[in-house]
């Protein structure tokens, strides 16, 4: 595992790069850094894939303007990294917020994207009011540790997930307020029609049945809108942070999908 930096004119992007093989670029959730994939990428590396987990601008060692962004700007950053890697097209995985950037990338730069993998893919059907209120609490500095953990578990995890897993997933997790706010504004500034379908590349959509943030109806709509090229997988006992809850099953679905795509291309 190594940390690599990519200079893209007025933007510098940092990524955690592991192993060798076909490349999977991984985009984190809202305001999260690439280290959130640290326990997950080894499962892909063991299957023969090189992983490039990106920090978006404003997060960790990634730098760049944060004002007046759209998803297209963030997608262009990803495109710049892929071009710098020199082995395109690549597989692109977007988790939660990252799935919007991944889809925008596939729309804007289709020649760089071999497949699109979406984990917890929202966009059209919002969370219910109770979930939105619980999630909003997470940004309150006055919240006690117990209250914060309860809000996290309710909004981001399956009811069947124990609190030990929740605590392990959140331990050491850093926040990047300015980047988080910029990402939220970028999403609001980008019409959904400009990224929803995610280009024309083969697509895998993995969703947790208990996801209260990116509710499963989003995946069903995406499958309906793109019947021929979307594979939809539902995972039981999994919420928005399913990579922490069911990492092996998520990895197995990704590896199976990519193996099938490779086999199809070889025929």
LUMDRENMI-816841 format. One record per residue: residue in one letter; chain; x negated, y, z negated of N, C-alpha, C in turn. Coordinates in steps of 0.02 Angstrom, whole numbers, m for minus. Atoms other than C-alpha are relative to their C-alpha. Layout:
BEGIN
SITE  residuo  cadena     n.u     n.v     n.w    ca.u    ca.v    ca.w     c.u     c.v     c.w
SITE        A       A       X       Y       Z       X       Y       Z       X       Y       Z
...
//
This chain:
BEGIN
SITE  residuo  cadena     n.u     n.v     n.w    ca.u    ca.v    ca.w     c.u     c.v     c.w
SITE        X       A     m42     m60       0       0       0       0     m44      62       0
SITE        X       A      38     m62      m3     m66     172      45      47      58      12
SITE        X       A     m38     m61     m13      m3     350      49     m32      36      59
SITE        X       A      25     m33     m59     m21     430     219      38      66      11
SITE        X       A     m30     m65     m14      12     609     273       1      12      76
SITE        X       A     m11     m13     m71      78     665     442      11      75       8
SITE        X       A      m6     m72     m13      50     845     500      42      12      62
SITE        X       A     m48     m13     m54     196     904     607      11      75       5
SITE        X       A      m4     m72      m6     163    1087     647       8      32     m69
SITE        X       A      m8     m34      65     238    1181     497      28     m45     m54
SITE        X       A     m26      49      48     293    1022     408     m53     m54     m11
SITE        X       A      44      56      16     186     893     318      42     m53     m36
SITE        X       A     m40      55      28     268     726     283     m46     m53     m30
SITE        X       A      36      52      35     203     599     159      41     m64       1
SITE        X       A     m35      65      m1     245     414     171     m41     m53     m35
SITE        X       A      33      58      30     206     255      77       1     m56      52
SITE        X       A       7      48     m55     141     130     205     m26     m66     m27
SITE        X       A      19      66      25     130     m56     171      m2     m52      55
SITE        X       A       4      60     m41      74    m212     265     m12      16      74
SITE        X       A       9      m6     m73      69    m239     454      56     m38      34
SITE        X       A     m52      33     m38     184    m298     591      47      51      31
SITE        X       A     m49     m47     m26     339    m223     670      18      50     m54
SITE        X       A     m10     m53      48     377     m57     588      74      10     m18
SITE        X       A     m65     m23      26     528     m18     479     m12      65     m37
SITE        X       A       4     m64      35     541     166     432      59       4     m48
SITE        X       A     m52      m1      51     639     187     270      11      71     m25
SITE        X       A     m18     m67      22     732     346     223      39      m4     m65
SITE        X       A     m32       6      66     782     372      40      68      34      m4
SITE        X       A     m65     m30      15     946     427     m37      m8      74     m19
SITE        X       A      m1     m72      12     993     606     m82     m50      21     m54
SITE        X       A      48     m28      47     848     698    m164     m48     m50     m30
SITE        X       A      42      53      29     755     535    m196     m67      m3      38
SITE        X       A      64       8     m33     574     497    m159     m11     m73      21
SITE        X       A      13      65     m30     498     349     m68     m14     m55     m51
SITE        X       A      16      51      50     447     262    m229      61     m41     m20
SITE        X       A     m61      39      15     629     207    m248       2     m65      39
SITE        X       A       4      61     m40     586      75    m118     m56     m47     m23
SITE        X       A      60      37      18     432      10    m210      13     m74     m16
SITE        X       A     m15      69      18     516    m148    m276      34     m38      57
SITE        X       A     m37      30     m56     608    m178    m112     m43     m15      60
SITE        X       A      41      10     m61     479    m157      26     m41     m64       0
SITE        X       A      37      63      m3     376    m309     m29      40     m58      30
SITE        X       A     m43      53     m28     525    m418      20      m2       2      76
SITE        X       A       5      m8     m73     513    m349     197     m71     m14      24
SITE        X       A      70      13     m17     322    m355     198     m14     m75       4
SITE        X       A      11      72       1     325    m539     153      29     m35      61
SITE        X       A     m31      29     m61     433    m571     307     m37      23      63
SITE        X       A      41     m19     m58     301    m491     419      12      69      28
SITE        X       A     m15     m67     m24     359    m311     431     m44      52     m35
SITE        X       A      35     m57      27     260    m152     406      52      52     m21
SITE        X       A     m49     m48      24     357     m28     300     m31      69      m7
SITE        X       A      21     m70       6     342     161     308      57      37     m36
SITE        X       A     m52     m32      40     444     238     166     m16      74      m6
SITE        X       A      13     m71      m6     458     425     194      25      41     m59
SITE        X       A     m24     m53      42     469     570      75      22      57      46
SITE        X       A     m22     m56     m40     577     703     157     m31      65     m25
SITE        X       A      32     m64      18     514     882     156      27      27     m67
SITE        X       A     m18     m25      66     511     960     m17      m2     m51     m55
SITE        X       A       2      55      49     491     792    m104     m70     m29      m4
SITE        X       A      67      26      13     329     730    m183     m50      41      42
SITE        X       A      51     m35     m38     188     772     m61      22      27      67
SITE        X       A     m25     m26     m64     300     819      86      19      73      m6
SITE        X       A     m10     m73       3     309    1004     125      31      25      65
SITE        X       A     m30     m32     m58     406    1116     241      56      46     m21
SITE        X       A     m55     m46      15     539    1252     249      63     m37     m21
SITE        X       A     m61      32      25     699    1210     155      62      42      14
SITE        X       A     m56     m44     m11     808    1354     211      34     m15      67
SITE        X       A     m40       4     m61     948    1340     339     m13     m64      41
SITE        X       A      13      63     m35     916    1157     380      65     m33      23
SITE        X       A     m54      46     m19    1029    1036     472     m30     m70      m1
SITE        X       A      25      69      m4    1017     848     484     m47      m8      60
SITE        X       A      43       4     m59     936     876     654     m73      18     m18
SITE        X       A      68     m18      21     786     960     570     m33     m58     m37
SITE        X       A      28      57      38     763     813     451     m13     m59      47
SITE        X       A      10      53     m50     784     691     596     m62      14      42
SITE        X       A      60     m17     m38     650     785     692     m64     m16     m39
SITE        X       A      58      19      42     531     759     545     m14     m75       7
SITE        X       A       8      73      m6     562     572     555     m27     m17      70
SITE        X       A      24      12     m68     537     576     743     m74      15       6
SITE        X       A      71     m18      m2     370     663     719     m44     m53     m32
SITE        X       A      38      54      32     312     527     599      m4     m61      45
SITE        X       A      m1      58     m44     366     389     718     m48      10      58
SITE        X       A      45     m14     m56     273     471     862     m72      m2     m22
SITE        X       A      68       3      26     119     489     752     m24     m71     m12
SITE        X       A      18      70      11     124     305     711     m22     m34      65
SITE        X       A      22      24     m65     107     271     897      21     m70      18
SITE        X       A     m23      68     m15     203     108     897      76      m1      10
SITE        X       A     m72      m5      m8     377     163     947      24     m40      59
SITE        X       A     m50     m16      50     516     118     957      m7     m42     m63
SITE        X       A       4      35      64     538      63     776      70     m12     m27
SITE        X       A     m62      10      38     673       0     660       5      55     m52
SITE        X       A     m10     m55      48     747     137     550      55     m19     m49
SITE        X       A     m47      16      53     831     104     384      16      63     m40
SITE        X       A     m21     m56      40     933     239     299      45     m22     m57
SITE        X       A     m38      20      60     998     217     121      38      61     m25
SITE        X       A     m42     m53      25    1144     324      63      m9      63      43
SITE        X       A      10     m61     m40    1102     504     116     m46     m14      60
SITE        X       A      46      16     m54     960     432     220      33     m30      61
SITE        X       A     m34      30     m57    1087     342     329      24      54      49
SITE        X       A     m22     m54     m43    1148     510     395     m58      25      43
SITE        X       A      59     m21     m36     973     561     443     m20     m53      52
SITE        X       A      16      54     m47     942     391     523      46       2      61
SITE        X       A     m47      m2     m55    1099     406     628     m11      62      44
SITE        X       A      14     m60     m39    1057     584     679     m63     m10      42
SITE        X       A      61      16     m37     883     525     730      16     m42      61
SITE        X       A     m17      45     m56     958     387     838      40      36      54
SITE        X       A     m36     m41     m49    1072     515     922     m48      46      38
SITE        X       A      43     m51     m29     935     644     952     m61     m29      35
SITE        X       A      62      29     m26     787     529     989       9     m75      12
SITE        X       A     m15      71      m9     857     363    1053     m59     m42      22
SITE        X       A      58      38     m24     692     314    1135     m48     m21     m56
SITE        X       A      44      17      57     609     305     963      29     m53     m46
SITE        X       A     m36      43      47     737     190     883      18     m67      32
SITE        X       A     m14      67     m24     742       2     910      65     m26     m29
SITE        X       A     m63      18      33     879     m35     782      12      50     m56
SITE        X       A     m20     m43      56     973      63     649      29     m45     m55
SITE        X       A     m23      39      58     999     m13     476      27      49     m52
SITE        X       A     m31     m46      47    1120      75     360      19     m37     m64
SITE        X       A     m16      28      65    1134      36     175      40      53     m39
SITE        X       A     m44     m47      34    1280     120      84      15      59      45
SITE        X       A     m11     m50     m53    1342     216     236      67      34      m8
SITE        X       A     m61     m39       7    1468     350     196       8      49      58
SITE        X       A      m6     m52     m51    1526     500     294      71      24      14
SITE        X       A     m68     m21     m18    1711     498     338      49      m5     m58
SITE        X       A     m46      10      56    1802     430     186     m37      18     m64
SITE        X       A      37     m22      60    1749     523      27      15     m43     m61
SITE        X       A     m16      34      63    1739     453    m149      62      30     m32
SITE        X       A     m59     m27      34    1891     472    m260     m21      54     m50
SITE        X       A      14     m57      43    1906     618    m380     m37     m20     m63
SITE        X       A      32      22      62    1855     519    m534     m74     m13      11
SITE        X       A      70      14     m16    1695     460    m450     m38      65      14
SITE        X       A      33     m63     m16    1654     634    m383     m16      39     m64
SITE        X       A      11     m35      63    1672     707    m558     m58     m33     m39
SITE        X       A      53      35      35    1560     572    m633     m68      14      32
SITE        X       A      63     m13     m36    1427     600    m499     m22      72     m12
SITE        X       A      17     m70      11    1434     789    m523     m31      11     m69
SITE        X       A      28      m5      67    1395     764    m708     m75     m11      m2
SITE        X       A      70      19       1    1224     696    m663     m47      60       5
SITE        X       A      43     m59      m9    1160     871    m625       5      47     m60
SITE        X       A      m8     m42      59    1211     941    m796     m57     m13     m50
SITE        X       A      56      10      47    1059     970    m910      23     m13     m72
SITE        X       A     m25       8      69    1170     964   m1066      24     m71     m15
SITE        X       A     m25      67       9    1219     783   m1041     m47     m41     m44
SITE        X       A      41      44      41    1158     660   m1172     m23     m59      42
SITE        X       A      25      58     m36    1059     507   m1118      55     m51      11
SITE        X       A     m53      50      m5    1207     393   m1154      53      22      50
SITE        X       A     m50     m26     m47    1328     505   m1059     m25      m4      72
SITE        X       A      29       2     m67    1210     514    m911       0     m72      27
SITE        X       A       1      70     m22    1188     326    m904      70     m26      16
SITE        X       A     m69      21     m13    1376     299    m915      24      28      67
SITE        X       A     m20     m31     m64    1403     421    m770     m35     m32      58
SITE        X       A      39      33     m52    1266     339    m669      30     m69      15
SITE        X       A     m27      67     m10    1335     165    m696      68       2      34
SITE        X       A     m67      m4     m28    1513     217    m656      m1      19      74
SITE        X       A      m2     m26     m69    1474     311    m495     m45     m37      48
SITE        X       A      50      26     m45    1324     219    m425     m10     m76      m2
SITE        X       A      10      72       7    1331      38    m484      67     m37      m3
SITE        X       A     m59      43       6    1452    m107    m479      18      m9     m74
SITE        X       A     m21      14      70    1555    m136    m638     m32     m64     m28
SITE        X       A      29      64      23    1476    m310    m644     m75       5     m14
SITE        X       A      72      m9      12    1298    m240    m654     m11      19     m73
SITE        X       A      11     m15      71    1229    m240    m831     m41      64      m8
SITE        X       A      34     m64      14    1159     m84    m912     m76      m7       3
SITE        X       A      72      10      m4     985    m160    m919     m25      14      71
SITE        X       A      19     m12     m70     977    m158    m729       4      74      17
SITE        X       A      m8     m72     m12    1041      21    m726     m60      38     m28
SITE        X       A      56     m34      32     907      77    m848     m65     m13      37
SITE        X       A      61      16     m37     770     m14    m753      m4      38      66
SITE        X       A      m2     m35     m64     825      65    m590     m14      75      m8
SITE        X       A       7     m72       9     826     241    m662     m64      20     m37
SITE        X       A      61     m16      37     668     230    m767     m55      24      47
SITE        X       A      54     m29     m41     531     340    m695      25      36      62
SITE        X       A     m28     m33     m59     648     411    m564      m5      76      m8
SITE        X       A       9     m72       3     602     592    m527      54      35      40
SITE        X       A     m49     m40     m37     717     730    m468     m36      58      34
SITE        X       A      29     m55     m41     680     863    m337      58      48      17
SITE        X       A     m60     m41      m6     815     996    m361       4      41      63
SITE        X       A      m3     m43     m59     768    1114    m219      11     m40      63
SITE        X       A      m9      43     m59     754     974     m92      70     m30       1
SITE        X       A     m68      28       5     916     897    m155      52      50      25
SITE        X       A     m47     m52     m22    1008    1060    m131      m6      13      75
SITE        X       A      11     m11     m71     930    1085      41      30     m56      42
SITE        X       A     m29      57     m35     982     910      94      76       3       1
SITE        X       A     m73      m6       4    1160     939      35      25      53      49
SITE        X       A     m20     m53     m46    1171    1101     133     m10     m21      72
SITE        X       A      12      24     m68    1095    1018     286      56     m45      24
SITE        X       A     m56      44     m16    1232     887     281      62      41      16
SITE        X       A     m59     m42     m10    1367    1019     265      m4      41      65
SITE        X       A       9     m42     m59    1293    1118     409       1     m39      66
SITE        X       A       2      42     m60    1296     971     530      67     m35      11
SITE        X       A     m64      33     m14    1462     919     609      m8     m76       4
SITE        X       A       6      73       3    1494     734     580      m1     m32      70
SITE        X       A      m2      28     m68    1527     706     766     m70      m4      30
SITE        X       A      68      m2     m27    1343     744     797     m44     m58     m24
SITE        X       A      42      55      25    1281     593     698      38     m64     m16
SITE        X       A     m39      57      26    1423     474     652     m16     m66      35
SITE        X       A       8      63     m37    1399     343     790     m72     m26      m1
SITE        X       A      69      24       6    1210     335     769     m31     m25      64
SITE        X       A      30      19     m63    1159     327     951      30     m62      30
SITE        X       A     m24      60     m34    1171     167    1051     m40     m63     m18
SITE        X       A      41      58      19    1043      52     968      42     m50     m41
SITE        X       A     m34      48      44    1100    m110     883      m2      24     m72
SITE        X       A      m6     m28      67    1158     m69     708      24     m53     m50
SITE        X       A     m21      41      56    1170    m163     544      26      46     m55
SITE        X       A     m29     m39      55    1285     m91     410      10     m47     m59
SITE        X       A      m6      40      61    1266    m163     235      34      43     m53
SITE        X       A     m36     m40      50    1391    m105     106      20     m43     m60
SITE        X       A     m21      33      61    1430    m149     m73      76       5      m7
SITE        X       A     m72       1       8    1609    m201    m104      21      48     m56
SITE        X       A     m16     m43      56    1603    m100    m266     m30      70       5
SITE        X       A      29     m67     m10    1524      57    m191      55      52      m6
SITE        X       A     m50     m52      11    1624     204    m259     m18      65      36
SITE        X       A      22     m61     m34    1520     337    m169      10      m5      76
SITE        X       A     m11      14     m72    1508     268       9      50     m57       3
SITE        X       A     m51      51       7    1672     176       0       2     m45      63
SITE        X       A       4      48     m55    1683      19     110      41      19      62
SITE        X       A     m41     m20     m58    1816      97     222     m43      34      53
SITE        X       A      45     m32     m48    1674     196     302     m32     m51      47
SITE        X       A      30      52     m42    1591      37     363      50     m31      48
SITE        X       A     m52      29     m43    1755     m31     430      15      47      59
SITE        X       A     m12     m48     m54    1783     129     530     m58       0      50
SITE        X       A      59       0     m43    1605     127     597      m1     m63      44
SITE        X       A      m4      62     m39    1627     m54     651      55       5      53
SITE        X       A     m55      m8     m48    1794     m14     733     m20      46      57
SITE        X       A      20     m48     m51    1718     134     825     m54     m26      46
SITE        X       A      57      26     m38    1568      33     886      m2     m77      m4
SITE        X       A     m12      71      11    1632    m146     890     m58     m43      25
SITE        X       A      47      46     m32    1503    m222    1008     m70       2     m30
SITE        X       A      71      m5      21    1341    m159     932     m10       5     m76
SITE        X       A       7      m6      73    1379    m149     745      13     m67     m34
SITE        X       A     m11      58      43    1356    m296     627      14      27     m70
SITE        X       A     m21     m24      66    1447    m264     462      m6     m56     m51
SITE        X       A      10      49      53    1397    m354     303      25      29     m66
SITE        X       A     m23     m19      67    1489    m342     136     m37     m40     m52
SITE        X       A      35      34      54    1396    m383     m23      40       7     m65
SITE        X       A     m37       0      63    1487    m433    m181     m44      23     m58
SITE        X       A      33     m21      61    1443    m363    m352     m56      50      15
SITE        X       A      49     m50     m19    1353    m216    m273      34      67       9
SITE        X       A     m25     m67      m7    1379     m29    m280     m45      41      47
SITE        X       A      37     m46     m43    1293     123    m204     m75     m14      m2
SITE        X       A      72      14       8    1122      72    m271     m13     m75       5
SITE        X       A       3      72      m7    1135    m106    m208     m71     m27       9
SITE        X       A      69      23      m8     949    m114    m169     m30     m18     m68
SITE        X       A      22      17      68     923    m118    m358      41     m58     m29
SITE        X       A     m44      51      28    1070    m234    m390      m8     m68      34
SITE        X       A       4      62     m39    1055    m363    m251     m56       4      52
SITE        X       A      54     m12     m48     883    m334    m173     m14     m58      46
SITE        X       A      16      57     m42     854    m510    m111      52     m11      55
SITE        X       A     m52      10     m50    1022    m523     m24      m3      54      53
SITE        X       A       6     m55     m48    1001    m351      56     m58     m14      48
SITE        X       A      59      14     m42     827    m399     118      13     m58      48
SITE        X       A     m15      58     m43     888    m567     184      44      19      58
SITE        X       A     m45     m22     m54    1025    m483     284     m39      41      52
SITE        X       A      41     m40     m45     900    m360     359     m45     m45      42
SITE        X       A      47      44     m35     774    m495     403      36     m44      51
SITE        X       A     m39      42     m45     908    m606     480      22      41      61
SITE        X       A     m22     m44     m55     974    m460     585     m59      14      47
SITE        X       A      57     m17     m42     800    m413     647     m25     m61      38
SITE        X       A      21      61     m34     756    m593     687      47     m14      60
SITE        X       A     m49      11     m54     916    m608     790     m13      49      57
SITE        X       A      13     m50     m52     876    m446     883     m62     m17      40
SITE        X       A      62      20     m35     701    m508     923      13     m59      46
SITE        X       A     m16      60     m40     769    m675     984      40      19      63
SITE        X       A     m41     m22     m57     896    m587    1095     m43      34      53
SITE        X       A      44     m35     m47     761    m477    1172     m47     m46      36
SITE        X       A      46      48     m30     651    m628    1206      33     m44      52
SITE        X       A     m37      44     m47     788    m718    1303       2      31      69
//
